[in-house]
Amino acid sequence: MPLNLFRVLGDFSHLASIGILLHKMVQLNSCSGISFKSQALYLLVYITRYLDLFSTSSIYNLVFKILFIGSQGYIIYLMTNAYKPTNDPNVDTFRVQYLLGGAAVLAVVFPYEYSAREILWAFSIWLESVAILPQLFMLQRTGEAETITTHYIFALGLYRALYIPNWIYRYVTEATHKVDYIAVVAGVVQTVLYSDFFWIYYTKVMKGKKFKLPV
């Protein structure tokens, strides 16, 4: 399948978000302000989605899958080892069992076909759509965030937002006009969850101010 500009920009925005996060952690020797629960959910997303890692025929896809799994695994390693003292579980209190349970139910009830790989793929899509919630919940609790942390969240949200025109482009250009309803619905939900953050990011961070939620 030929790549299109929206897909490429989305993938590189996704990769940039991980790079920004790793840069923040290594530069500051800290994972303060980062939700471990969100990061663990993203690792689970990649593991359950990329079961075809070594059977993919696309070098582009293979490289990105390895980068996503490897870098996310490294983030988890840093947060549970070198930077563990800077991780505050008292503010990372979102109950992720509801996200895991909801994603599992949707994956089992609405898969494209009843096979282990398809159900796990659907699970990863639904879970990714809400994996940012623990991080956004942390922002809500603290009321503010370091600028570099907001850059990470913005790049991560931009990645999913760019996939919306990607799906439109594929629908228009591909002969089958097939719609991936699971990915589209989950992607729209994910983008909506970022909407308030995007607005505050634009009105605060883009204008050189500190990211701070309105009281």
C-alpha positions in Angstrom: 0.0 0.0 0.0 1.6 3.4 -1.0 2.1 5.8 1.8 0.6 9.3 1.8 1.8 12.5 3.3 -0.7 12.5 6.2 0.3 9.0 7.2 4.0 9.9 7.1 3.6 13.1 9.0 1.5 11.3 11.6 4.1 8.6 12.1 6.9 11.1 12.4 4.9 13.2 14.9 4.3 10.0 16.9 8.0 9.2 16.9 8.8 12.9 17.7 6.6 12.7 20.8 8.6 9.7 22.1 11.8 11.5 21.3 10.7 14.6 23.2 9.7 12.5 26.2 13.0 10.7 26.3 14.9 14.0 25.9 13.0 15.5 28.8 13.7 12.5 31.1 17.4 12.2 30.3 18.0 16.0 30.3 16.3 16.5 33.7 17.2 13.1 35.1 13.6 12.9 36.1 10.2 11.5 35.0 8.3 14.0 37.2 5.0 15.0 35.6 4.8 11.9 33.4 2.1 9.3 34.0 3.7 5.8 34.4 0.2 4.4 33.8 -0.2 6.0 30.4 3.3 4.9 29.4 2.6 1.3 30.5 -0.7 1.4 28.5 1.2 2.6 25.4 3.7 -0.3 25.7 0.8 -2.7 25.9 -0.8 -1.1 22.8 2.4 -1.6 20.8 2.9 -5.2 21.9 -0.7 -6.3 21.2 -0.8 -4.4 17.8 2.5 -5.4 16.4 2.2 -9.2 16.6 3.1 -9.3 12.9 6.4 -7.6 13.6 8.6 -10.1 11.8 6.2 -11.1 9.1 5.6 -7.6 7.7 6.7 -7.0 4.1 7.2 -3.3 4.5 10.6 -2.0 5.7 9.0 1.3 6.6 6.5 -0.4 8.9 9.1 -2.8 10.3 11.4 0.1 11.3 8.7 2.1 12.9 7.3 -0.9 14.8 10.7 -1.7 16.2 11.3 1.9 17.2 7.9 2.2 18.9 8.3 -1.0 20.9 12.0 -0.4 21.7 11.7 3.2 22.8 8.5 2.6 24.8 10.2 -0.3 26.6 13.2 1.9 27.3 10.9 4.6 28.8 9.3 2.0 31.1 12.8 0.8 32.1 13.9 4.3 33.0 10.7 5.0 35.0 11.1 1.8 37.0 14.8 2.0 37.6 17.0 5.1 37.2 14.2 7.7 37.6 11.9 5.7 39.9 12.5 8.1 42.9 11.0 11.0 40.8 7.8 9.1 39.9 5.0 10.2 42.3 2.2 7.5 42.3 0.2 9.8 44.6 -0.8 12.0 41.6 -0.9 9.2 39.0 -4.1 7.7 40.4 -6.4 7.1 37.4 -8.0 3.7 37.5 -6.7 2.1 34.3 -8.6 -1.1 34.9 -11.7 0.6 33.5 -9.8 1.5 30.3 -8.4 -2.0 30.0 -11.8 -3.6 30.6 -13.6 -1.3 28.2 -11.1 -1.9 25.4 -11.3 -5.6 26.0 -15.1 -5.7 25.8 -15.2 -3.6 22.6 -12.5 -5.8 21.1 -14.4 -9.0 21.8 -17.8 -7.6 20.8 -16.8 -5.7 17.6 -13.8 -7.4 15.9 -13.6 -7.7 12.2 -13.2 -11.4 12.6 -12.9 -13.7 15.6 -9.2 -14.6 15.6 -6.7 -13.9 18.4 -4.7 -11.5 16.2 -7.7 -9.5 15.1 -9.1 -9.2 18.6 -5.8 -8.1 20.0 -5.4 -5.6 17.2 -8.9 -4.2 17.9 -8.0 -4.1 21.7 -4.8 -2.1 20.9 -6.8 0.4 18.8 -9.5 1.0 21.5 -6.9 1.1 24.3 -4.7 3.6 22.4 -7.7 5.9 22.1 -7.9 6.4 25.9 -4.3 5.6 27.0 -3.6 9.4 27.4 -6.3 9.8 30.0 -4.1 9.0 33.0 -1.7 11.7 31.8 -4.4 14.2 31.2 -5.8 13.3 34.6 -2.4 14.1 36.2 -2.4 17.5 34.5 -5.9 18.1 35.8 -4.8 17.3 39.4 -1.6 19.4 39.3 -3.0 22.2 37.3 0.2 22.9 35.4 3.1 21.2 33.5 6.6 21.8 32.3 6.7 23.2 28.8 8.6 20.2 27.4 5.9 17.8 28.8 3.2 19.8 27.0 5.3 19.5 23.7 5.3 15.7 24.2 1.5 15.6 24.7 0.9 17.9 21.7 3.0 15.9 19.4 1.3 12.7 20.5 -2.1 14.3 19.9 -1.1 15.7 16.6 -0.1 12.2 15.4 -3.7 10.9 15.9 -5.2 14.0 14.5 -3.2 13.6 11.3 -4.6 10.1 10.8 -8.0 11.5 10.3 -7.1 13.1 6.9 -5.1 10.0 6.2 -8.2 7.9 6.4 -10.1 10.3 4.2 -7.3 10.3 1.7 -7.3 6.5 1.6 -11.1 6.3 1.2 -10.9 8.7 -1.8 -7.9 7.2 -3.5 -8.3 3.4 -2.9 -10.5 1.5 -5.3 -12.2 -0.5 -2.6 -13.4 2.6 -0.7 -13.1 0.6 2.5 -13.6 2.3 5.8 -11.8 1.0 8.9 -14.6 1.8 11.3 -12.7 0.7 14.4 -9.7 2.8 13.7 -11.8 5.8 12.6 -14.1 5.9 15.6 -11.2 5.3 18.0 -9.1 7.9 16.3 -11.9 10.5 16.5 -12.5 9.7 20.2 -8.8 10.1 20.9 -8.6 13.5 19.1 -11.6 14.8 21.0 -10.0 13.9 24.3 -7.1 16.2 23.3 -9.3 19.1 22.2 -9.2 21.0 25.5 -5.4 20.4 25.8 -4.9 21.6 22.2 -6.7 24.9 23.0 -4.8 25.6 26.2 -1.5 24.7 24.4 -2.3 27.2 21.7 -3.4 30.0 24.0 -0.6 29.5 26.5 2.5 27.5 25.4 2.4 28.8 21.8 2.5 32.3 23.1 5.4 31.7 25.4 3.4 31.3 28.6 3.5 28.5 31.1 1.0 25.7 30.7 -1.6 26.2 33.4 -5.2 25.0 33.6 -7.8 27.7 34.3 -9.1 27.7 37.8 
